[in-house]
Amino acid sequence: MLKHNSYFDGNVQSVGFERNGFKATVGVIAPGEYHFNTGAAERMTVTSGQLRAKVAGGDWVTYPAGTYFEVAANSGFDV
């Protein structure tokens, strides 16, 4: 089953699914500044373009396509 989410007046959208106990989400982020909170630990993989992000307690880092960053459970990040 697919689940569509829309955030920040439609500027951030995602499609998520769960299968065999594993969850995955694919998202698209329009240019802008956004803050996300996390309940579970997450790995964010940049598949196209680049993303500038600041993980809680860290500095701003630019992640090009093919790279990733990890976010701890019960924390957050800015993009």
C-alpha positions as CSV (number, residue, x, y, z in Angstrom):
1,M,0.0,0.0,0.0
2,L,1.3,3.5,-0.9
3,K,0.8,6.5,1.3
4,H,1.1,10.1,-0.1
5,N,2.1,13.0,2.2
6,S,2.2,16.6,1.5
7,Y,3.9,19.2,3.7
8,F,4.7,22.9,3.7
9,D,1.8,23.9,1.4
10,G,2.7,21.2,-1.1
11,N,6.4,22.2,-1.4
12,V,7.5,18.9,0.1
13,Q,5.8,15.7,-1.0
14,S,6.5,12.0,-0.4
15,V,5.2,8.6,-1.2
16,G,5.9,5.9,1.3
17,F,5.3,2.2,1.5
18,E,5.9,-0.7,3.8
19,R,6.6,-4.3,2.9
20,N,7.7,-7.3,5.0
21,G,8.2,-4.9,7.9
22,F,10.5,-2.5,6.1
23,K,9.6,1.1,5.4
24,A,10.8,3.3,2.6
25,T,9.9,6.8,1.4
26,V,10.7,8.8,-1.7
27,G,10.3,12.5,-1.5
28,V,10.6,15.7,-3.5
29,I,11.6,19.0,-1.9
30,A,11.0,22.3,-3.7
31,P,13.6,25.0,-3.1
32,G,13.1,26.6,0.3
33,E,13.9,26.2,4.0
34,Y,12.1,23.5,6.0
35,H,12.5,21.8,9.4
36,F,11.6,18.1,9.9
37,N,11.3,16.2,13.2
38,T,12.0,12.4,13.3
39,G,10.5,9.8,15.5
40,A,12.6,6.9,14.2
41,A,16.2,7.0,13.0
42,E,16.3,7.8,9.3
43,R,18.8,7.7,6.4
44,M,18.3,10.4,3.8
45,T,19.8,9.5,0.4
46,V,20.0,12.3,-2.2
47,T,19.1,10.7,-5.6
48,S,19.1,13.8,-7.8
49,G,20.6,17.3,-7.6
50,Q,21.9,18.3,-4.2
51,L,20.5,19.1,-0.8
52,R,21.9,21.4,1.8
53,A,21.0,20.1,5.3
54,K,21.8,20.7,8.9
55,V,21.3,17.7,11.2
56,A,20.5,18.5,14.9
57,G,23.7,19.6,16.6
58,G,25.7,19.8,13.3
59,D,26.7,22.3,10.7
60,W,25.2,23.0,7.3
61,V,26.5,20.4,4.7
62,T,25.8,20.1,1.0
63,Y,25.0,16.6,-0.1
64,P,25.3,15.9,-3.8
65,A,23.4,13.1,-5.6
66,G,24.6,9.7,-4.5
67,T,25.4,10.7,-0.9
68,Y,23.4,10.4,2.3
69,F,23.2,11.5,5.9
70,E,21.6,9.9,8.9
71,V,19.3,11.4,11.5
72,A,19.0,10.0,15.0
73,A,15.6,9.0,16.4
74,N,13.6,11.7,18.2
75,S,15.6,14.6,16.7
76,G,15.4,16.6,13.6
77,F,17.1,18.3,10.7
78,D,16.8,21.4,8.5
79,V,17.0,21.7,4.7
